Amino acid sequence: MRIVLLGPPGVGKGSLASLCEARTGLAHLSTGEIFRQEIARHSALGRRVRAFVTSGRLVPDALVVRVMAGRLGARAGTGVKGFVLDGFPRTEGQARGLDRLLKRLGRPLEGAVELWAPRTVLIRRLSGRRVCPRCGANYHLVTMRPRRKGRCDRCRERLVVRKDDRPEMIRKRLAIHEQAAAPLLAYYRRDGRLCRVDGSGSLEAVFARTMRALRRKGWTAPQND
């Protein structure tokens, strides 16, 4: 199975994708995680991405597609055919680029899952997030606390609030998402590849809703499919 998770910042795409990977064997690829790793490494790609991320702007379509082409191409030779993409695509241009890429790989996308939640829920989730500046591990003050307060479980680095998780930047990010989302959702809706899932509540509840929605669409999630 090959799907993408869509939805606003804070709706839980990353958490759901990680659980899908653990429960179904699908490979989880996150553009946010890939970009944060590159930024932490101070690579050329990381420096280019950082200029966009810190100003709250979307990374250009061509750059995102090029990065994901490399990751998906590498996965193609591992024998793991199924994947769930988190944070990509974010625009119609990226969606078209993804379809062209997957067509070349002979692994077309089956569908897109749109997660949604009330704005108040999104702001509460985002403002509680913490990240390790050294290894990129993510935490939450309510739902994913570190074992030691304020410190990363992996490397003991002090956790920080990402600049784009501050209240003023959260509002800007949500506004940017709303502008970009409409044509992206319409792109997948036109050919029946879109299903909508309530992202409120516990992760287990969201996972169960998602699996039911996938079954209704006729999409399945067997190991490494």
C-alpha positions as CSV (number, residue, x, y, z in Angstrom):
1,M,0.0,0.0,0.0
2,R,1.2,3.5,-0.9
3,I,-0.5,6.4,0.8
4,V,0.1,10.0,1.8
5,L,-1.1,11.7,5.0
6,L,-2.4,15.3,4.5
7,G,-3.6,17.8,7.0
8,P,-2.6,21.0,8.9
9,P,0.4,21.3,11.3
10,G,-0.4,19.6,14.6
11,V,-3.1,17.2,13.3
12,G,-0.9,14.2,14.1
13,K,0.4,13.0,10.7
14,G,3.8,12.1,12.0
15,S,2.4,10.1,15.0
16,L,-0.1,8.3,12.8
17,A,2.5,7.5,10.2
18,S,4.9,6.0,12.8
19,L,2.1,3.8,14.2
20,C,1.2,2.7,10.7
21,E,4.8,1.7,10.2
22,A,4.9,-0.3,13.4
23,R,1.5,-2.0,12.9
24,T,1.5,-2.6,9.1
25,G,5.2,-2.7,8.0
26,L,4.8,0.3,5.7
27,A,7.9,2.5,5.5
28,H,7.4,5.9,7.0
29,L,9.0,8.8,5.2
30,S,8.7,12.3,6.7
31,T,9.9,15.4,4.9
32,G,10.0,17.3,8.2
33,E,12.3,14.7,9.8
34,I,14.5,14.6,6.7
35,F,14.8,18.4,6.6
36,R,15.5,18.6,10.3
37,Q,18.3,16.1,10.0
38,E,19.8,18.1,7.1
39,I,19.5,21.4,9.1
40,A,21.2,19.8,12.1
41,R,24.0,18.5,9.9
42,H,24.5,22.0,8.4
43,S,24.5,20.5,4.9
44,A,24.0,22.5,1.8
45,L,20.4,21.2,1.6
46,G,19.9,22.0,5.3
47,R,21.0,25.6,4.8
48,R,18.6,26.1,1.9
49,V,15.7,24.6,3.8
50,R,16.4,26.5,7.0
51,A,15.9,29.8,5.2
52,F,12.4,28.8,4.3
53,V,11.4,27.0,7.5
54,T,12.5,29.8,9.9
55,S,10.5,32.4,8.0
56,G,7.4,30.2,8.0
57,R,7.4,29.8,4.2
58,L,6.9,26.5,2.3
59,V,10.0,24.9,0.8
60,P,9.8,25.2,-3.0
61,D,8.1,22.3,-4.8
62,A,11.1,21.5,-7.0
63,L,13.4,21.2,-4.0
64,V,11.0,19.0,-2.0
65,V,10.3,16.7,-5.0
66,R,14.1,16.3,-5.6
67,V,14.7,15.3,-2.0
68,M,11.9,12.8,-1.9
69,A,12.9,11.4,-5.3
70,G,16.2,10.4,-3.8
71,R,14.6,8.8,-0.7
72,L,11.9,6.9,-2.6
73,G,14.4,5.8,-5.3
74,A,16.6,4.4,-2.5
75,R,13.6,2.6,-1.0
76,A,12.8,1.0,-4.3
77,G,15.8,-1.3,-4.1
78,T,15.1,-2.5,-0.6
79,G,12.2,-4.8,-1.3
80,V,9.8,-2.7,0.8
81,K,7.2,-1.6,-1.6
82,G,4.7,0.0,0.7
83,F,5.1,3.4,2.3
84,V,3.2,6.2,4.1
85,L,4.4,9.7,3.4
86,D,4.1,12.4,6.1
87,G,4.4,16.1,5.2
88,F,4.7,15.5,1.5
89,P,3.1,16.6,-0.8
90,R,2.0,20.0,0.5
91,T,1.0,21.6,-2.7
92,E,-0.7,20.5,-6.0
93,G,2.6,21.0,-7.7
94,Q,4.3,18.6,-5.3
95,A,1.5,16.1,-5.8
96,R,1.9,16.1,-9.6
97,G,5.6,15.7,-9.2
98,L,5.1,12.8,-6.8
99,D,2.8,11.0,-9.3
100,R,5.3,11.4,-12.1
101,L,8.0,10.0,-9.9
102,L,6.0,7.0,-8.7
103,K,4.9,6.3,-12.3
104,R,8.6,6.1,-13.3
105,L,9.2,3.7,-10.4
106,G,6.2,1.6,-11.3
107,R,4.7,2.2,-7.9
108,P,1.6,4.5,-8.3
109,L,0.1,6.1,-5.3
110,E,-3.1,4.5,-4.1
111,G,-4.6,7.4,-2.1
112,A,-4.4,10.3,0.3
113,V,-5.8,10.5,3.8
114,E,-6.8,14.0,5.0
115,L,-6.6,14.3,8.7
116,W,-8.6,17.2,10.3
117,A,-9.1,18.7,13.8
118,P,-10.5,21.9,15.2
119,R,-8.1,24.9,15.3
120,T,-8.1,25.0,19.1
121,V,-6.8,21.4,19.2
122,L,-4.1,22.1,16.6
123,I,-2.8,25.1,18.6
124,R,-2.7,23.2,21.9
125,R,-0.8,20.3,20.3
126,L,1.7,22.5,18.5
127,S,2.5,24.8,21.5
128,G,3.3,21.7,23.6
129,R,5.8,20.3,21.3
130,R,9.5,20.1,22.2
131,V,12.5,19.0,20.0
132,C,16.1,18.0,20.6
133,P,18.4,20.4,18.7
134,R,21.1,17.7,18.5
135,C,19.4,14.5,17.3
136,G,16.0,15.9,16.2
137,A,13.9,13.7,18.5
138,N,10.4,15.0,19.2
139,Y,8.4,15.2,22.4
140,H,5.2,16.7,23.8
141,L,4.5,18.1,27.2
142,V,1.2,16.2,27.4
143,T,1.3,13.2,25.1
144,M,5.0,12.3,24.7
145,R,6.9,13.5,27.7
146,P,10.7,12.7,28.0
147,R,11.7,10.5,30.9
148,R,13.8,13.3,32.4
149,K,12.0,16.7,32.3
150,G,13.4,19.0,29.7
151,R,16.0,16.5,28.4
152,C,16.2,14.3,25.4
153,D,15.9,10.5,26.1
154,R,18.4,9.7,23.4
155,C,21.3,12.1,24.0
156,R,20.4,14.1,27.1
157,E,20.5,17.4,25.2
158,R,18.2,20.2,26.6
159,L,14.9,20.3,24.7
160,V,13.8,23.5,22.9
161,V,10.7,25.0,21.4
162,R,11.0,25.1,17.7
163,K,10.6,28.6,16.3
164,D,7.7,27.6,14.2
165,D,5.9,26.2,17.2
166,R,5.6,29.6,18.9
167,P,2.0,31.1,19.0
168,E,2.6,33.8,16.4
169,M,4.3,31.4,14.0
170,I,1.6,28.7,14.6
171,R,-1.1,31.1,13.3
172,K,1.0,31.9,10.3
173,R,1.6,28.3,9.5
174,L,-2.1,27.4,9.7
175,A,-2.9,30.3,7.4
176,I,-0.3,29.2,4.9
177,H,-1.6,25.6,5.0
178,E,-5.2,26.7,4.4
179,Q,-4.2,28.6,1.3
180,A,-2.2,25.7,-0.1
181,A,-4.5,22.9,1.0
182,A,-7.6,23.5,-1.2
183,P,-6.1,22.8,-4.6
184,L,-4.1,19.9,-3.2
185,L,-7.2,18.2,-1.8
186,A,-9.1,18.9,-5.0
187,Y,-6.3,17.2,-7.0
188,Y,-6.8,13.9,-5.1
189,R,-10.6,14.3,-4.8
190,R,-11.0,14.5,-8.6
191,D,-10.0,10.9,-9.2
192,G,-11.4,9.4,-6.0
193,R,-8.0,9.1,-4.2
194,L,-9.0,11.1,-1.1
195,C,-10.6,10.1,2.2
196,R,-11.2,12.3,5.2
197,V,-10.5,11.1,8.8
198,D,-11.1,12.9,12.2
199,G,-7.7,13.4,13.8
200,S,-9.1,14.4,17.2
201,G,-8.7,12.2,20.3
202,S,-6.2,9.5,21.1
203,L,-3.7,8.1,18.6
204,E,-5.3,4.7,18.9
205,A,-8.7,6.1,18.0
206,V,-7.3,7.9,15.0
207,F,-5.5,4.8,13.8
208,A,-8.7,2.8,14.1
209,R,-10.6,5.4,12.1
210,T,-7.9,5.5,9.5
211,M,-7.9,1.7,9.0
212,R,-11.7,1.7,8.6
213,A,-11.5,4.5,6.0
214,L,-8.8,2.6,4.1
215,R,-10.9,-0.6,4.1
216,R,-13.9,1.3,2.8
217,K,-11.8,2.6,0.0
218,G,-10.6,-0.9,-0.9
219,W,-7.1,-0.1,0.2
220,T,-5.3,-2.6,2.3
221,A,-2.2,-2.5,4.5
222,P,-0.5,-5.9,4.5
223,Q,3.1,-6.3,5.5
224,N,5.4,-4.8,3.0
225,D,2.7,-4.6,0.3
